[in-house]
Amino acid sequence: MKTRNLISITDLSKGEILDLITTAQEFERNPNQRLLEGKVVASLFFEPSTRTRLSFETAVNRLGGRVIGFSDASTSSQSKGESLKDTIMMVSNYADLIVMRHPLMGAARYASEISRVPIINAGDGANQHPTQTMLDLYTIQQTQGHLDNLTITMVGDLKYGRTVHSLLEAMHHFNPRFNFVACDVLQMPGQYKQFCREQGIPYTETTEFSSDIINQSDIIYMTRVQRERFSDMMEYERVKNLYTLTASMLQGGKPTMRVLHPLPRVTEIAQDVDDTPWAYYFEQARNGLYARQAIICRALGINV
């Protein structure tokens, strides 16, 4: 059977994205299937994770596979000075698939070039997070009924936020419009704005999270200002609480609009938003199970 890496969301065509969404829908209806009987999946998390790691491991378990690996690089031979190359070469002897998160941009691509088994990128630095993007696309499809012609507002850490980078690239297939809301030091990097221009995607860029922007949005995608990406803690303290979404800010929003967040949240979504009809971030996290089941089966060439 054909095996496939997933390193960047750009590895997927529009057709492959839609196929994965359809497969995720099948898994939502029936998540417990013995499709990975006899398969071993290595979960290598060189960087902390809760939702991504647990949803991947749950996905494997619900499909009848086995999980090996580590959730803390300090418990691996990396703490003894082992190179990433040697770790990947060693683990690929034991597993049928490697799910990997790493703090360095490009680490997953490098791993895919040397591994004997498929690699799924579970996040590489501030670069890409394609499996989060697939669950985001699935959630948007689920809440809006379609992916086409939507206005998506991205708020917060657009510089280091790998989830917004991946989502932006994926949505180019579906004729979106973007609002980028961030302070000066956390604005969307130039390469992604250039991508929008090349693809003919309209966008606005502002530092003000206004009611006009909220009310025109189909999706509001909030992000955490990531302390771990800052070398200057004074700069982090200055910008960490600039954008907080509250329930009162949503009162003029479209009835169909939904608030998403890759989680964990800190102060960027007030708790009073949780009880509004616009909140959908916990359901979004649940969808990670189904999307990642679909991605695992694609990587191993298993037809559902």
C-alpha positions as CSV (number, residue, x, y, z in Angstrom):
1,M,0.0,0.0,0.0
2,K,1.1,3.6,-0.7
3,T,2.5,5.4,2.3
4,R,2.5,9.2,2.6
5,N,4.2,11.8,4.8
6,L,2.3,14.8,6.0
7,I,4.9,17.6,6.7
8,S,3.1,20.7,5.4
9,I,-0.5,21.4,4.6
10,T,0.8,22.2,1.1
11,D,1.6,18.5,0.7
12,L,-2.2,18.0,0.2
13,S,-4.2,18.9,-2.9
14,K,-7.7,20.3,-2.6
15,G,-9.1,16.9,-3.5
16,E,-7.0,15.2,-0.8
17,I,-8.2,17.7,1.8
18,L,-11.8,17.1,0.9
19,D,-11.2,13.3,1.0
20,L,-9.7,13.6,4.5
21,I,-12.7,15.6,5.7
22,T,-15.0,12.9,4.3
23,T,-13.0,10.2,6.1
24,A,-13.0,12.2,9.4
25,Q,-16.8,12.3,9.1
26,E,-16.8,8.5,8.8
27,F,-14.7,8.3,12.0
28,E,-17.0,10.7,13.8
29,R,-19.8,8.3,13.2
30,N,-17.7,5.3,14.2
31,P,-14.3,6.1,15.8
32,N,-13.7,2.5,17.1
33,Q,-12.4,0.4,14.2
34,R,-9.6,-2.2,14.2
35,L,-7.9,-0.8,11.2
36,L,-4.4,-0.6,12.9
37,E,-4.4,-4.1,14.2
38,G,-0.7,-5.1,14.4
39,K,0.6,-1.6,13.7
40,V,2.9,0.4,16.0
41,V,2.9,4.2,16.0
42,A,5.8,6.2,17.6
43,S,4.8,9.4,19.3
44,L,7.9,11.6,19.5
45,F,7.2,14.9,21.3
46,F,10.4,16.9,21.7
47,E,8.1,19.9,22.8
48,P,5.2,19.9,25.3
49,S,1.8,19.1,24.0
50,T,-1.6,18.0,25.5
51,R,-4.3,18.0,22.9
52,T,-2.2,17.0,19.9
53,R,-0.4,14.2,21.6
54,L,-3.4,12.8,23.5
55,S,-5.6,13.0,20.4
56,F,-3.1,11.2,18.3
57,E,-2.6,8.5,20.9
58,T,-6.3,8.1,21.4
59,A,-6.7,7.9,17.6
60,V,-4.2,5.0,17.5
61,N,-5.8,3.2,20.4
62,R,-9.4,3.5,19.0
63,L,-8.1,2.1,15.7
64,G,-6.6,-0.9,17.5
65,G,-2.9,0.0,17.2
66,R,-0.1,0.3,19.7
67,V,1.8,3.5,20.8
68,I,5.4,3.9,21.8
69,G,7.5,7.0,22.3
70,F,8.0,9.9,24.7
71,S,6.3,13.1,25.7
72,D,9.4,14.8,27.1
73,A,12.7,15.0,25.3
74,S,14.5,15.0,28.6
75,T,13.5,11.4,29.0
76,S,15.0,10.4,25.6
77,S,18.5,9.9,24.5
78,Q,18.5,13.4,23.1
79,S,19.3,14.4,26.7
80,K,22.5,12.4,26.3
81,G,23.4,14.2,23.1
82,E,21.9,11.9,20.5
83,S,21.3,13.6,17.2
84,L,17.8,13.9,15.6
85,K,19.0,11.8,12.7
86,D,20.0,8.9,15.0
87,T,16.8,9.1,17.0
88,I,14.7,8.9,13.8
89,M,16.7,6.1,12.3
90,M,16.5,4.1,15.5
91,V,12.7,4.6,16.0
92,S,11.9,3.9,12.4
93,N,13.3,0.4,13.1
94,Y,10.5,-0.2,15.6
95,A,7.4,1.6,14.3
96,D,5.2,1.7,11.2
97,L,4.6,5.4,11.5
98,I,6.2,8.4,13.4
99,V,4.2,11.3,14.7
100,M,6.7,14.0,15.7
101,R,6.6,17.5,17.3
102,H,9.9,19.5,17.4
103,P,10.8,23.0,18.3
104,L,13.0,23.6,15.2
105,M,11.4,24.7,11.9
106,G,12.2,22.1,9.2
107,A,12.8,19.3,11.7
108,A,9.9,17.2,10.4
109,R,10.9,17.7,6.8
110,Y,14.4,16.5,7.6
111,A,13.0,13.5,9.5
112,S,10.9,12.5,6.5
113,E,14.0,12.5,4.3
114,I,15.8,10.0,6.4
115,S,13.1,7.9,8.0
116,R,12.2,4.4,6.7
117,V,8.5,5.0,7.7
118,P,6.1,7.8,7.1
119,I,6.4,11.0,9.2
120,I,3.4,13.1,10.4
121,N,4.4,16.6,11.5
122,A,2.7,17.4,14.8
123,G,4.2,20.9,14.8
124,D,7.7,22.2,13.9
125,G,8.6,25.4,15.7
126,A,6.7,28.4,14.3
127,N,6.5,26.8,10.9
128,Q,3.7,24.3,10.2
129,H,1.0,22.4,12.1
130,P,-0.8,20.5,9.3
131,T,-2.9,18.1,11.4
132,Q,-4.3,21.0,13.4
133,T,-5.2,22.6,10.1
134,M,-7.1,19.5,9.0
135,L,-9.1,19.5,12.2
136,D,-9.7,23.2,11.7
137,L,-10.9,22.7,8.2
138,Y,-13.2,19.9,9.4
139,T,-14.6,22.1,12.1
140,I,-15.2,25.0,9.7
141,Q,-17.0,22.6,7.3
142,Q,-19.0,21.3,10.2
143,T,-20.1,24.7,11.5
144,Q,-20.6,26.6,8.2
145,G,-21.7,23.7,6.0
146,H,-19.0,24.6,3.4
147,L,-15.5,26.0,3.1
148,D,-16.0,28.4,0.2
149,N,-16.2,32.3,0.3
150,L,-15.7,32.7,4.1
151,T,-14.4,35.7,6.0
152,I,-11.8,34.4,8.6
153,T,-10.4,36.8,11.2
154,M,-7.1,35.7,12.8
155,V,-6.3,37.4,16.1
156,G,-3.2,37.5,18.3
157,D,0.1,35.9,17.6
158,L,0.2,35.8,13.9
159,K,4.0,35.9,13.7
160,Y,4.8,32.7,15.6
161,G,1.4,31.0,15.3
162,R,2.0,27.9,13.1
163,T,-1.7,27.1,13.2
164,V,-2.7,30.3,11.4
165,H,0.1,29.9,8.9
166,S,-1.0,26.4,7.9
167,L,-4.7,27.4,7.9
168,L,-4.0,30.4,5.6
169,E,-2.3,28.2,3.1
170,A,-5.0,25.5,3.2
171,M,-7.8,28.0,2.7
172,H,-6.4,29.3,-0.6
173,H,-8.3,26.5,-2.3
174,F,-11.7,28.0,-1.1
175,N,-11.7,31.7,-2.0
176,P,-11.4,33.1,1.5
177,R,-11.1,36.6,2.8
178,F,-8.8,37.3,5.8
179,N,-8.7,39.9,8.6
180,F,-5.3,39.9,10.3
181,V,-5.5,41.4,13.8
182,A,-2.2,41.7,15.7
183,C,0.1,44.2,17.3
184,D,3.1,45.5,15.4
185,V,5.6,42.9,16.7
186,L,3.2,39.9,16.1
187,Q,1.9,40.7,12.7
188,M,1.5,38.0,9.9
189,P,4.9,37.4,8.4
190,G,5.6,38.9,5.0
191,Q,5.9,35.6,3.2
192,Y,2.2,34.7,4.1
193,K,0.9,38.1,3.0
194,Q,2.9,37.7,-0.2
195,F,1.2,34.3,-0.6
196,C,-2.2,36.0,-0.3
197,R,-1.3,38.5,-3.0
198,E,0.0,35.8,-5.3
199,Q,-3.2,33.7,-4.9
200,G,-5.5,36.7,-5.2
201,I,-6.7,36.4,-1.6
202,P,-8.0,39.7,-0.2
203,Y,-6.9,40.6,3.3
204,T,-6.9,43.5,5.8
205,E,-4.3,44.1,8.4
206,T,-5.0,46.0,11.6
207,T,-4.0,46.4,15.2
208,E,-7.6,47.1,16.3
209,F,-10.0,44.2,17.1
210,S,-13.1,46.2,16.3
211,S,-16.8,45.4,16.3
212,D,-16.9,45.9,12.5
213,I,-14.4,43.2,12.0
214,I,-16.1,40.8,14.4
215,N,-19.5,41.4,12.9
216,Q,-18.4,40.6,9.3
217,S,-16.6,37.4,10.3
218,D,-17.7,33.9,9.7
219,I,-14.8,32.5,11.7
220,I,-12.9,34.2,14.5
221,Y,-9.7,32.3,15.1
222,M,-8.1,33.4,18.3
223,T,-4.5,32.5,19.2
224,R,-2.4,32.5,22.3
225,V,0.7,34.8,22.5
226,Q,3.3,32.1,22.9
227,R,5.7,32.8,25.8
228,E,8.0,30.0,24.7
229,R,8.7,31.8,21.4
230,F,10.0,35.0,23.1
231,S,13.6,35.6,24.0
232,D,12.8,38.9,25.6
233,M,10.4,38.4,28.5
234,M,9.7,42.1,28.9
235,E,8.4,42.2,25.3
236,Y,6.2,39.2,26.0
237,E,4.7,40.8,29.1
238,R,4.0,44.0,27.1
239,V,2.0,42.2,24.4
240,K,0.5,39.1,26.0
241,N,-2.9,40.6,27.0
242,L,-3.5,43.0,24.2
243,Y,-6.4,41.1,22.7
244,T,-9.1,39.5,24.9
245,L,-12.4,38.4,23.3
246,T,-15.4,38.7,25.7
247,A,-19.1,37.7,25.3
248,S,-20.2,41.3,25.0
249,M,-18.0,41.8,21.9
250,L,-19.9,39.1,20.1
251,Q,-23.4,40.4,20.4
252,G,-23.5,41.8,16.9
253,G,-21.9,38.7,15.3
254,K,-23.6,36.6,12.7
255,P,-25.7,33.8,14.2
256,T,-23.6,31.3,12.2
257,M,-20.2,32.7,13.2
258,R,-18.0,30.6,15.4
259,V,-15.0,31.3,17.6
260,L,-12.2,28.8,17.2
261,H,-8.9,28.5,19.1
262,P,-6.2,25.8,18.8
263,L,-5.8,25.8,22.7
264,P,-4.5,26.1,25.3
265,R,-6.0,29.5,26.0
266,V,-4.7,31.9,28.6
267,T,-6.4,35.3,28.6
268,E,-7.3,35.8,25.0
269,I,-10.9,34.3,25.4
270,A,-12.8,35.3,28.5
271,Q,-14.6,32.5,30.2
272,D,-18.0,34.1,29.6
273,V,-17.6,33.3,25.9
274,D,-17.8,29.6,26.7
275,D,-21.6,29.8,27.3
276,T,-22.4,31.7,24.1
277,P,-23.6,30.0,20.9
278,W,-20.5,31.3,19.1
279,A,-18.0,29.3,21.2
280,Y,-16.8,26.2,19.4
281,Y,-13.2,25.6,20.5
282,F,-13.9,22.6,22.7
283,E,-15.8,20.8,19.9
284,Q,-12.9,21.8,17.7
285,A,-10.5,20.0,20.0
286,R,-12.7,16.9,19.9
287,N,-12.6,16.9,16.2
288,G,-8.9,16.4,16.4
289,L,-9.5,12.8,17.1
290,Y,-11.4,12.2,13.9
291,A,-9.2,14.3,11.7
292,R,-6.1,12.5,13.0
293,Q,-7.6,9.1,12.6
294,A,-8.1,10.0,8.9
295,I,-4.5,11.3,8.6
296,I,-3.0,8.2,10.2
297,C,-4.9,5.9,7.8
298,R,-3.8,8.1,4.8
299,A,-0.1,7.8,6.0
300,L,-0.3,4.0,6.2
301,G,-2.3,3.6,3.0
302,I,-5.3,2.2,4.7
303,N,-8.6,2.6,2.9
304,V,-11.6,3.4,5.1
